[in-house]
């Protein structure tokens, strides 16, 4: 995989994860208004956040190796 292709895929994954996290936050807020807050959404959102942080860390590692 070329460096440019890696950067494109990384950006797409990052954007997807951000949108997914925002959607889950909105859904949790909506459900919270209708009923008790859903613990499941908070766990999913935490997992997404951890995955995105790992993705960012991996990007920096790949950049350092590529130099």
mmCIF file of the N, C-alpha and C atoms, coordinates in Angstrom:
data_MODEL
# 
_entry.id   MODEL 
# 
loop_
_atom_site.group_PDB 
_atom_site.id 
_atom_site.type_symbol 
_atom_site.label_atom_id 
_atom_site.label_alt_id 
_atom_site.label_comp_id 
_atom_site.label_asym_id 
_atom_site.label_entity_id 
_atom_site.label_seq_id 
_atom_site.pdbx_PDB_ins_code 
_atom_site.Cartn_x 
_atom_site.Cartn_y 
_atom_site.Cartn_z 
_atom_site.occupancy 
_atom_site.B_iso_or_equiv 
_atom_site.pdbx_formal_charge 
_atom_site.auth_seq_id 
_atom_site.auth_comp_id 
_atom_site.auth_asym_id 
_atom_site.auth_atom_id 
_atom_site.pdbx_PDB_model_num 
ATOM 1   N N  . UNK A 1 1  ? 0.852   -1.165 0.000  1.00 0.00 ? 1  UNK A N  1 
ATOM 2   C CA . UNK A 1 1  ? 0.000   0.000  0.000  1.00 0.00 ? 1  UNK A CA 1 
ATOM 3   C C  . UNK A 1 1  ? 0.905   1.237  0.000  1.00 0.00 ? 1  UNK A C  1 
ATOM 4   N N  . UNK A 1 2  ? 0.612   2.153  -0.877 1.00 0.00 ? 2  UNK A N  1 
ATOM 5   C CA . UNK A 1 2  ? 1.412   3.373  -0.937 1.00 0.00 ? 2  UNK A CA 1 
ATOM 6   C C  . UNK A 1 2  ? 1.085   4.276  0.245  1.00 0.00 ? 2  UNK A C  1 
ATOM 7   N N  . UNK A 1 3  ? 1.987   5.189  0.517  1.00 0.00 ? 3  UNK A N  1 
ATOM 8   C CA . UNK A 1 3  ? 1.773   6.128  1.627  1.00 0.00 ? 3  UNK A CA 1 
ATOM 9   C C  . UNK A 1 3  ? 0.533   6.982  1.382  1.00 0.00 ? 3  UNK A C  1 
ATOM 10  N N  . UNK A 1 4  ? 0.336   7.384  0.131  1.00 0.00 ? 4  UNK A N  1 
ATOM 11  C CA . UNK A 1 4  ? -0.839  8.205  -0.185 1.00 0.00 ? 4  UNK A CA 1 
ATOM 12  C C  . UNK A 1 4  ? -2.127  7.412  0.046  1.00 0.00 ? 4  UNK A C  1 
ATOM 13  N N  . UNK A 1 5  ? -2.139  6.169  -0.383 1.00 0.00 ? 5  UNK A N  1 
ATOM 14  C CA . UNK A 1 5  ? -3.327  5.315  -0.199 1.00 0.00 ? 5  UNK A CA 1 
ATOM 15  C C  . UNK A 1 5  ? -3.588  5.091  1.294  1.00 0.00 ? 5  UNK A C  1 
ATOM 16  N N  . UNK A 1 6  ? -2.521  4.886  2.049  1.00 0.00 ? 6  UNK A N  1 
ATOM 17  C CA . UNK A 1 6  ? -2.667  4.710  3.495  1.00 0.00 ? 6  UNK A CA 1 
ATOM 18  C C  . UNK A 1 6  ? -3.281  5.957  4.117  1.00 0.00 ? 6  UNK A C  1 
ATOM 19  N N  . UNK A 1 7  ? -2.799  7.128  3.726  1.00 0.00 ? 7  UNK A N  1 
ATOM 20  C CA . UNK A 1 7  ? -3.330  8.383  4.261  1.00 0.00 ? 7  UNK A CA 1 
ATOM 21  C C  . UNK A 1 7  ? -4.814  8.526  3.930  1.00 0.00 ? 7  UNK A C  1 
ATOM 22  N N  . UNK A 1 8  ? -5.197  8.176  2.702  1.00 0.00 ? 8  UNK A N  1 
ATOM 23  C CA . UNK A 1 8  ? -6.601  8.256  2.292  1.00 0.00 ? 8  UNK A CA 1 
ATOM 24  C C  . UNK A 1 8  ? -7.472  7.321  3.125  1.00 0.00 ? 8  UNK A C  1 
ATOM 25  N N  . UNK A 1 9  ? -7.021  6.090  3.289  1.00 0.00 ? 9  UNK A N  1 
ATOM 26  C CA . UNK A 1 9  ? -7.791  5.116  4.072  1.00 0.00 ? 9  UNK A CA 1 
ATOM 27  C C  . UNK A 1 9  ? -7.875  5.548  5.531  1.00 0.00 ? 9  UNK A C  1 
ATOM 28  N N  . UNK A 1 10 ? -6.786  6.048  6.057  1.00 0.00 ? 10 UNK A N  1 
ATOM 29  C CA . UNK A 1 10 ? -6.778  6.517  7.438  1.00 0.00 ? 10 UNK A CA 1 
ATOM 30  C C  . UNK A 1 10 ? -7.787  7.645  7.614  1.00 0.00 ? 10 UNK A C  1 
ATOM 31  N N  . UNK A 1 11 ? -7.787  8.601  6.709  1.00 0.00 ? 11 UNK A N  1 
ATOM 32  C CA . UNK A 1 11 ? -8.714  9.734  6.796  1.00 0.00 ? 11 UNK A CA 1 
ATOM 33  C C  . UNK A 1 11 ? -10.163 9.262  6.697  1.00 0.00 ? 11 UNK A C  1 
ATOM 34  N N  . UNK A 1 12 ? -10.423 8.306  5.819  1.00 0.00 ? 12 UNK A N  1 
ATOM 35  C CA . UNK A 1 12 ? -11.788 7.791  5.670  1.00 0.00 ? 12 UNK A CA 1 
ATOM 36  C C  . UNK A 1 12 ? -12.238 7.054  6.928  1.00 0.00 ? 12 UNK A C  1 
ATOM 37  N N  . UNK A 1 13 ? -11.364 6.229  7.492  1.00 0.00 ? 13 UNK A N  1 
ATOM 38  C CA . UNK A 1 13 ? -11.702 5.522  8.728  1.00 0.00 ? 13 UNK A CA 1 
ATOM 39  C C  . UNK A 1 13 ? -11.930 6.496  9.875  1.00 0.00 ? 13 UNK A C  1 
ATOM 40  N N  . UNK A 1 14 ? -11.089 7.509  9.961  1.00 0.00 ? 14 UNK A N  1 
ATOM 41  C CA . UNK A 1 14 ? -11.225 8.516  11.012 1.00 0.00 ? 14 UNK A CA 1 
ATOM 42  C C  . UNK A 1 14 ? -12.562 9.246  10.878 1.00 0.00 ? 14 UNK A C  1 
ATOM 43  N N  . UNK A 1 15 ? -12.903 9.664  9.669  1.00 0.00 ? 15 UNK A N  1 
ATOM 44  C CA . UNK A 1 15 ? -14.158 10.378 9.439  1.00 0.00 ? 15 UNK A CA 1 
ATOM 45  C C  . UNK A 1 15 ? -15.356 9.481  9.752  1.00 0.00 ? 15 UNK A C  1 
ATOM 46  N N  . UNK A 1 16 ? -15.283 8.217  9.331  1.00 0.00 ? 16 UNK A N  1 
ATOM 47  C CA . UNK A 1 16 ? -16.366 7.285  9.615  1.00 0.00 ? 16 UNK A CA 1 
ATOM 48  C C  . UNK A 1 16 ? -16.547 7.097  11.119 1.00 0.00 ? 16 UNK A C  1 
ATOM 49  N N  . UNK A 1 17 ? -15.453 6.902  11.817 1.00 0.00 ? 17 UNK A N  1 
ATOM 50  C CA . UNK A 1 17 ? -15.529 6.730  13.271 1.00 0.00 ? 17 UNK A CA 1 
ATOM 51  C C  . UNK A 1 17 ? -16.096 7.949  13.966 1.00 0.00 ? 17 UNK A C  1 
ATOM 52  N N  . UNK A 1 18 ? -15.684 9.128  13.512 1.00 0.00 ? 18 UNK A N  1 
ATOM 53  C CA . UNK A 1 18 ? -16.216 10.361 14.100 1.00 0.00 ? 18 UNK A CA 1 
ATOM 54  C C  . UNK A 1 18 ? -17.720 10.478 13.866 1.00 0.00 ? 18 UNK A C  1 
ATOM 55  N N  . UNK A 1 19 ? -18.160 10.190 12.629 1.00 0.00 ? 19 UNK A N  1 
ATOM 56  C CA . UNK A 1 19 ? -19.603 10.258 12.325 1.00 0.00 ? 19 UNK A CA 1 
ATOM 57  C C  . UNK A 1 19 ? -20.386 9.225  13.129 1.00 0.00 ? 19 UNK A C  1 
ATOM 58  N N  . UNK A 1 20 ? -19.837 8.029  13.253 1.00 0.00 ? 20 UNK A N  1 
ATOM 59  C CA . UNK A 1 20 ? -20.506 6.982  14.017 1.00 0.00 ? 20 UNK A CA 1 
ATOM 60  C C  . UNK A 1 20 ? -20.637 7.381  15.480 1.00 0.00 ? 20 UNK A C  1 
ATOM 61  N N  . UNK A 1 21 ? -19.576 7.935  16.047 1.00 0.00 ? 21 UNK A N  1 
ATOM 62  C CA . UNK A 1 21 ? -19.626 8.403  17.430 1.00 0.00 ? 21 UNK A CA 1 
ATOM 63  C C  . UNK A 1 21 ? -20.660 9.496  17.627 1.00 0.00 ? 21 UNK A C  1 
ATOM 64  N N  . UNK A 1 22 ? -20.737 10.425 16.679 1.00 0.00 ? 22 UNK A N  1 
ATOM 65  C CA . UNK A 1 22 ? -21.727 11.501 16.760 1.00 0.00 ? 22 UNK A CA 1 
ATOM 66  C C  . UNK A 1 22 ? -23.142 10.948 16.662 1.00 0.00 ? 22 UNK A C  1 
ATOM 67  N N  . UNK A 1 23 ? -23.335 9.980  15.774 1.00 0.00 ? 23 UNK A N  1 
ATOM 68  C CA . UNK A 1 23 ? -24.661 9.369  15.627 1.00 0.00 ? 23 UNK A CA 1 
ATOM 69  C C  . UNK A 1 23 ? -25.078 8.644  16.899 1.00 0.00 ? 23 UNK A C  1 
ATOM 70  N N  . UNK A 1 24 ? -24.155 7.918  17.506 1.00 0.00 ? 24 UNK A N  1 
ATOM 71  C CA . UNK A 1 24 ? -24.467 7.223  18.757 1.00 0.00 ? 24 UNK A CA 1 
ATOM 72  C C  . UNK A 1 24 ? -24.778 8.215  19.873 1.00 0.00 ? 24 UNK A C  1 
ATOM 73  N N  . UNK A 1 25 ? -24.038 9.320  19.912 1.00 0.00 ? 25 UNK A N  1 
ATOM 74  C CA . UNK A 1 25 ? -24.292 10.350 20.922 1.00 0.00 ? 25 UNK A CA 1 
ATOM 75  C C  . UNK A 1 25 ? -25.695 10.928 20.744 1.00 0.00 ? 25 UNK A C  1 
ATOM 76  N N  . UNK A 1 26 ? -26.072 11.215 19.497 1.00 0.00 ? 26 UNK A N  1 
ATOM 77  C CA . UNK A 1 26 ? -27.402 11.760 19.225 1.00 0.00 ? 26 UNK A CA 1 
ATOM 78  C C  . UNK A 1 26 ? -28.484 10.752 19.592 1.00 0.00 ? 26 UNK A C  1 
ATOM 79  N N  . UNK A 1 27 ? -28.263 9.498  19.260 1.00 0.00 ? 27 UNK A N  1 
ATOM 80  C CA . UNK A 1 27 ? -29.236 8.458  19.588 1.00 0.00 ? 27 UNK A CA 1 
ATOM 81  C C  . UNK A 1 27 ? -29.368 8.286  21.091 1.00 0.00 ? 27 UNK A C  1 
ATOM 82  N N  . UNK A 1 28 ? -28.249 8.326  21.790 1.00 0.00 ? 28 UNK A N  1 
ATOM 83  C CA . UNK A 1 28 ? -28.283 8.201  23.248 1.00 0.00 ? 28 UNK A CA 1 
ATOM 84  C C  . UNK A 1 28 ? -29.037 9.376  23.863 1.00 0.00 ? 28 UNK A C  1 
ATOM 85  N N  . UNK A 1 29 ? -28.799 10.572 23.360 1.00 0.00 ? 29 UNK A N  1 
ATOM 86  C CA . UNK A 1 29 ? -29.496 11.757 23.863 1.00 0.00 ? 29 UNK A CA 1 
ATOM 87  C C  . UNK A 1 29 ? -30.993 11.631 23.622 1.00 0.00 ? 29 UNK A C  1 
ATOM 88  N N  . UNK A 1 30 ? -31.361 11.196 22.431 1.00 0.00 ? 30 UNK A N  1 
ATOM 89  C CA . UNK A 1 30 ? -32.774 11.026 22.091 1.00 0.00 ? 30 UNK A CA 1 
ATOM 90  C C  . UNK A 1 30 ? -33.430 9.981  22.988 1.00 0.00 ? 30 UNK A C  1 
ATOM 91  N N  . UNK A 1 31 ? -32.768 8.861  23.173 1.00 0.00 ? 31 UNK A N  1 
ATOM 92  C CA . UNK A 1 31 ? -33.329 7.801  24.022 1.00 0.00 ? 31 UNK A CA 1 
ATOM 93  C C  . UNK A 1 31 ? -33.377 8.237  25.478 1.00 0.00 ? 31 UNK A C  1 
ATOM 94  N N  . UNK A 1 32 ? -32.396 9.033  25.887 1.00 0.00 ? 32 UNK A N  1 
ATOM 95  C CA . UNK A 1 32 ? -32.361 9.511  27.261 1.00 0.00 ? 32 UNK A CA 1 
ATOM 96  C C  . UNK A 1 32 ? -33.555 10.387 27.581 1.00 0.00 ? 32 UNK A C  1 
ATOM 97  N N  . UNK A 1 33 ? -34.038 11.111 26.575 1.00 0.00 ? 33 UNK A N  1 
ATOM 98  C CA . UNK A 1 33 ? -35.207 11.954 26.775 1.00 0.00 ? 33 UNK A CA 1 
ATOM 99  C C  . UNK A 1 33 ? -36.471 11.118 26.891 1.00 0.00 ? 33 UNK A C  1 
ATOM 100 N N  . UNK A 1 34 ? -36.460 9.939  26.286 1.00 0.00 ? 34 UNK A N  1 
ATOM 101 C CA . UNK A 1 34 ? -37.646 9.095  26.278 1.00 0.00 ? 34 UNK A CA 1 
ATOM 102 C C  . UNK A 1 34 ? -37.651 8.072  27.405 1.00 0.00 ? 34 UNK A C  1 
ATOM 103 N N  . UNK A 1 35 ? -36.472 7.683  27.849 1.00 0.00 ? 35 UNK A N  1 
ATOM 104 C CA . UNK A 1 35 ? -36.375 6.646  28.880 1.00 0.00 ? 35 UNK A CA 1 
ATOM 105 C C  . UNK A 1 35 ? -35.057 6.809  29.626 1.00 0.00 ? 35 UNK A C  1 
ATOM 106 N N  . UNK A 1 36 ? -34.683 5.769  30.374 1.00 0.00 ? 36 UNK A N  1 
ATOM 107 C CA . UNK A 1 36 ? -33.405 5.790  31.089 1.00 0.00 ? 36 UNK A CA 1 
ATOM 108 C C  . UNK A 1 36 ? -32.250 5.805  30.090 1.00 0.00 ? 36 UNK A C  1 
ATOM 109 N N  . UNK A 1 37 ? -31.153 6.443  30.461 1.00 0.00 ? 37 UNK A N  1 
ATOM 110 C CA . UNK A 1 37 ? -29.982 6.422  29.572 1.00 0.00 ? 37 UNK A CA 1 
ATOM 111 C C  . UNK A 1 37 ? -29.523 4.990  29.314 1.00 0.00 ? 37 UNK A C  1 
ATOM 112 N N  . UNK A 1 38 ? -29.123 4.734  28.101 1.00 0.00 ? 38 UNK A N  1 
ATOM 113 C CA . UNK A 1 38 ? -28.720 3.376  27.718 1.00 0.00 ? 38 UNK A CA 1 
ATOM 114 C C  . UNK A 1 38 ? -27.224 3.186  27.946 1.00 0.00 ? 38 UNK A C  1 
ATOM 115 N N  . UNK A 1 39 ? -26.888 2.265  28.834 1.00 0.00 ? 39 UNK A N  1 
ATOM 116 C CA . UNK A 1 39 ? -25.483 1.962  29.117 1.00 0.00 ? 39 UNK A CA 1 
ATOM 117 C C  . UNK A 1 39 ? -24.792 1.381  27.882 1.00 0.00 ? 39 UNK A C  1 
ATOM 118 N N  . UNK A 1 40 ? -25.534 0.642  27.082 1.00 0.00 ? 40 UNK A N  1 
ATOM 119 C CA . UNK A 1 40 ? -24.952 0.015  25.899 1.00 0.00 ? 40 UNK A CA 1 
ATOM 120 C C  . UNK A 1 40 ? -24.337 1.015  24.948 1.00 0.00 ? 40 UNK A C  1 
ATOM 121 N N  . UNK A 1 41 ? -25.011 2.137  24.730 1.00 0.00 ? 41 UNK A N  1 
ATOM 122 C CA . UNK A 1 41 ? -24.490 3.157  23.824 1.00 0.00 ? 41 UNK A CA 1 
ATOM 123 C C  . UNK A 1 41 ? -23.202 3.761  24.365 1.00 0.00 ? 41 UNK A C  1 
ATOM 124 N N  . UNK A 1 42 ? -23.130 3.968  25.656 1.00 0.00 ? 42 UNK A N  1 
ATOM 125 C CA . UNK A 1 42 ? -21.921 4.542  26.256 1.00 0.00 ? 42 UNK A CA 1 
ATOM 126 C C  . UNK A 1 42 ? -20.737 3.597  26.057 1.00 0.00 ? 42 UNK A C  1 
ATOM 127 N N  . UNK A 1 43 ? -20.974 2.307  26.204 1.00 0.00 ? 43 UNK A N  1 
ATOM 128 C CA . UNK A 1 43 ? -19.909 1.326  25.996 1.00 0.00 ? 43 UNK A CA 1 
ATOM 129 C C  . UNK A 1 43 ? -19.448 1.277  24.553 1.00 0.00 ? 43 UNK A C  1 
ATOM 130 N N  . UNK A 1 44 ? -20.396 1.330  23.635 1.00 0.00 ? 44 UNK A N  1 
ATOM 131 C CA . UNK A 1 44 ? -20.051 1.333  22.211 1.00 0.00 ? 44 UNK A CA 1 
ATOM 132 C C  . UNK A 1 44 ? -19.252 2.583  21.874 1.00 0.00 ? 44 UNK A C  1 
ATOM 133 N N  . UNK A 1 45 ? -19.712 3.704  22.384 1.00 0.00 ? 45 UNK A N  1 
ATOM 134 C CA . UNK A 1 45 ? -19.020 4.961  22.115 1.00 0.00 ? 45 UNK A CA 1 
ATOM 135 C C  . UNK A 1 45 ? -17.597 4.944  22.690 1.00 0.00 ? 45 UNK A C  1 
ATOM 136 N N  . UNK A 1 46 ? -17.429 4.375  23.864 1.00 0.00 ? 46 UNK A N  1 
ATOM 137 C CA . UNK A 1 46 ? -16.095 4.271  24.463 1.00 0.00 ? 46 UNK A CA 1 
ATOM 138 C C  . UNK A 1 46 ? -15.190 3.384  23.611 1.00 0.00 ? 46 UNK A C  1 
ATOM 139 N N  . UNK A 1 47 ? -15.733 2.289  23.090 1.00 0.00 ? 47 UNK A N  1 
ATOM 140 C CA . UNK A 1 47 ? -14.948 1.407  22.221 1.00 0.00 ? 47 UNK A CA 1 
ATOM 141 C C  . UNK A 1 47 ? -14.527 2.122  20.942 1.00 0.00 ? 47 UNK A C  1 
ATOM 142 N N  . UNK A 1 48 ? -15.432 2.892  20.356 1.00 0.00 ? 48 UNK A N  1 
ATOM 143 C CA . UNK A 1 48 ? -15.107 3.649  19.144 1.00 0.00 ? 48 UNK A CA 1 
ATOM 144 C C  . UNK A 1 48 ? -14.012 4.662  19.438 1.00 0.00 ? 48 UNK A C  1 
ATOM 145 N N  . UNK A 1 49 ? -14.133 5.347  20.564 1.00 0.00 ? 49 UNK A N  1 
ATOM 146 C CA . UNK A 1 49 ? -13.126 6.342  20.939 1.00 0.00 ? 49 UNK A CA 1 
ATOM 147 C C  . UNK A 1 49 ? -11.756 5.695  21.102 1.00 0.00 ? 49 UNK A C  1 
ATOM 148 N N  . UNK A 1 50 ? -11.709 4.542  21.766 1.00 0.00 ? 50 UNK A N  1 
ATOM 149 C CA . UNK A 1 50 ? -10.430 3.832  21.938 1.00 0.00 ? 50 UNK A CA 1 
ATOM 150 C C  . UNK A 1 50 ? -9.858  3.392  20.586 1.00 0.00 ? 50 UNK A C  1 
ATOM 151 N N  . UNK A 1 51 ? -10.722 2.907  19.707 1.00 0.00 ? 51 UNK A N  1 
ATOM 152 C CA . UNK A 1 51 ? -10.254 2.467  18.391 1.00 0.00 ? 51 UNK A CA 1 
ATOM 153 C C  . UNK A 1 51 ? -9.702  3.638  17.586 1.00 0.00 ? 51 UNK A C  1 
ATOM 154 N N  . UNK A 1 52 ? -10.358 4.786  17.660 1.00 0.00 ? 52 UNK A N  1 
ATOM 155 C CA . UNK A 1 52 ? -9.874  5.960  16.937 1.00 0.00 ? 52 UNK A CA 1 
ATOM 156 C C  . UNK A 1 52 ? -8.555  6.464  17.509 1.00 0.00 ? 52 UNK A C  1 
ATOM 157 N N  . UNK A 1 53 ? -8.405  6.390  18.819 1.00 0.00 ? 53 UNK A N  1 
ATOM 158 C CA . UNK A 1 53 ? -7.134  6.788  19.431 1.00 0.00 ? 53 UNK A CA 1 
ATOM 159 C C  . UNK A 1 53 ? -6.010  5.852  18.990 1.00 0.00 ? 53 UNK A C  1 
ATOM 160 N N  . UNK A 1 54 ? -6.301  4.569  18.929 1.00 0.00 ? 54 UNK A N  1 
ATOM 161 C CA . UNK A 1 54 ? -5.301  3.600  18.469 1.00 0.00 ? 54 UNK A CA 1 
ATOM 162 C C  . UNK A 1 54 ? -4.954  3.849  17.003 1.00 0.00 ? 54 UNK A C  1 
ATOM 163 N N  . UNK A 1 55 ? -5.960  4.209  16.203 1.00 0.00 ? 55 UNK A N  1 
ATOM 164 C CA . UNK A 1 55 ? -5.728  4.506  14.798 1.00 0.00 ? 55 UNK A CA 1 
ATOM 165 C C  . UNK A 1 55 ? -4.817  5.720  14.653 1.00 0.00 ? 55 UNK A C  1 
ATOM 166 N N  . UNK A 1 56 ? -5.048  6.747  15.453 1.00 0.00 ? 56 UNK A N  1 
ATOM 167 C CA . UNK A 1 56 ? -4.179  7.933  15.422 1.00 0.00 ? 56 UNK A CA 1 
ATOM 168 C C  . UNK A 1 56 ? -2.745  7.562  15.817 1.00 0.00 ? 56 UNK A C  1 
ATOM 169 N N  . UNK A 1 57 ? -2.605  6.762  16.857 1.00 0.00 ? 57 UNK A N  1 
ATOM 170 C CA . UNK A 1 57 ? -1.276  6.349  17.315 1.00 0.00 ? 57 UNK A CA 1 
ATOM 171 C C  . UNK A 1 57 ? -0.566  5.536  16.235 1.00 0.00 ? 57 UNK A C  1 
ATOM 172 N N  . UNK A 1 58 ? -1.305  4.677  15.570 1.00 0.00 ? 58 UNK A N  1 
ATOM 173 C CA . UNK A 1 58 ? -0.711  3.856  14.521 1.00 0.00 ? 58 UNK A CA 1 
ATOM 174 C C  . UNK A 1 58 ? -0.243  4.731  13.364 1.00 0.00 ? 58 UNK A C  1 
ATOM 175 N N  . UNK A 1 59 ? -0.992  5.763  13.057 1.00 0.00 ? 59 UNK A N  1 
ATOM 176 C CA . UNK A 1 59 ? -0.602  6.663  11.971 1.00 0.00 ? 59 UNK A CA 1 
ATOM 177 C C  . UNK A 1 59 ? 0.755   7.288  12.274 1.00 0.00 ? 59 UNK A C  1 
ATOM 178 N N  . UNK A 1 60 ? 0.947   7.721  13.497 1.00 0.00 ? 60 UNK A N  1 
ATOM 179 C CA . UNK A 1 60 ? 2.222   8.329  13.864 1.00 0.00 ? 60 UNK A CA 1 
ATOM 180 C C  . UNK A 1 60 ? 3.354   7.309  13.809 1.00 0.00 ? 60 UNK A C  1 
ATOM 181 N N  . UNK A 1 61 ? 3.080   6.072  14.180 1.00 0.00 ? 61 UNK A N  1 
ATOM 182 C CA . UNK A 1 61 ? 4.098   5.030  14.116 1.00 0.00 ? 61 UNK A CA 1 
ATOM 183 C C  . UNK A 1 61 ? 4.492   4.748  12.672 1.00 0.00 ? 61 UNK A C  1 
ATOM 184 N N  . UNK A 1 62 ? 3.493   4.671  11.793 1.00 0.00 ? 62 UNK A N  1 
ATOM 185 C CA . UNK A 1 62 ? 3.772   4.411  10.378 1.00 0.00 ? 62 UNK A CA 1 
ATOM 186 C C  . UNK A 1 62 ? 4.557   5.570  9.782  1.00 0.00 ? 62 UNK A C  1 
ATOM 187 N N  . UNK A 1 63 ? 4.196   6.793  10.145 1.00 0.00 ? 63 UNK A N  1 
ATOM 188 C CA . UNK A 1 63 ? 4.910   7.963  9.635  1.00 0.00 ? 63 UNK A CA 1 
ATOM 189 C C  . UNK A 1 63 ? 6.370   7.945  10.081 1.00 0.00 ? 63 UNK A C  1 
ATOM 190 N N  . UNK A 1 64 ? 6.615   7.539  11.307 1.00 0.00 ? 64 UNK A N  1 
ATOM 191 C CA . UNK A 1 64 ? 7.985   7.484  11.817 1.00 0.00 ? 64 UNK A CA 1 
ATOM 192 C C  . UNK A 1 64 ? 8.792   6.404  11.104 1.00 0.00 ? 64 UNK A C  1 
ATOM 193 N N  . UNK A 1 65 ? 8.175   5.280  10.827 1.00 0.00 ? 65 UNK A N  1 
ATOM 194 C CA . UNK A 1 65 ? 8.857   4.187  10.134 1.00 0.00 ? 65 UNK A CA 1 
ATOM 195 C C  . UNK A 1 65 ? 9.136   4.566  8.686  1.00 0.00 ? 65 UNK A C  1 
ATOM 196 N N  . UNK A 1 66 ? 8.209   5.296  8.064  1.00 0.00 ? 66 UNK A N  1 
ATOM 197 C CA . UNK A 1 66 ? 8.342   5.667  6.654  1.00 0.00 ? 66 UNK A CA 1 
ATOM 198 C C  . UNK A 1 66 ? 9.472   6.664  6.419  1.00 0.00 ? 66 UNK A C  1 
ATOM 199 N N  . UNK A 1 67 ? 9.849   7.384  7.446  1.00 0.00 ? 67 UNK A N  1 
ATOM 200 C CA . UNK A 1 67 ? 10.921  8.379  7.283  1.00 0.00 ? 67 UNK A CA 1 
ATOM 201 C C  . UNK A 1 67 ? 12.187  7.690  7.108  1.00 0.00 ? 67 UNK A C  1 
# 
